[in-house]
Amino acid sequence: MGGYGHGFLLEWDPSREWVTTAKDNADCNPLYLTAAHPDINRPHDLLPYPDGRTIILAGTPGYGLTGGGLMFWDRETQEATVVAHEQLIEDQSVMSMVPLRDGKL
């Protein structure tokens, strides 16, 4: 799940007991994974990509700022790649996503 503020990403396992999230505690459920701040502060869309490996978070930055980035979370490597709005369409933000053929978004 994507969270507000700082565009953080959590992983919740509903088969396990709820343990309140703490950023540096690996025993939490939901588990804190990472954040995309300052490129994403307020998430708008979360897409589990059909490859079964990638989670994509889209959103807008903090108050008074324009644009918004994309964060790609690799479930296998447990690493995030953040793409800033300047690398997409400057001063614009992604508000919806859909997976397309050939690995496109």
C-alpha angles and dihedrals in degrees: 000000000000119000141203127257117039093011094263126181124220131186115214123192106199091194090065130068116271111257113181111253119256117178097233099035116099091191094067124112109229091041118213108234109173145306135239099210128173094022092049123027100149115038117217104173138021120192126186100209116227092243086080090229108071130070116189122202122192128186150124131279127246128303117303094017130108131215126035135213143228125243120203113200117197108210093198100049094029089226132131130216116196121201114199123220090250087066092050116032111329116246092004129104135210112247100173137016138193130183115245133193123284095031095297129140 
